[in-house]
């Protein structure tokens, strides 16, 4: 099954829209981007909302979370809270 856009055929029915260009990226190109630039490629855009975490900090976080969970379990069983 394919999804096609249909338009009125003038006689009360519908006919499939003509198939446009297959490469949708061609429709998005502007002379300001890519070929129009000096280096002939898109600029490197930074994402200010994402600051990647270093591998060391992520390992330290997960080890700390595991140690905290372990301590909560030990204290809980030691005091008889879960006993």
Order of alpha helices (4+ residues) and beta strands (2+ residues): beta-beta-alpha-alpha
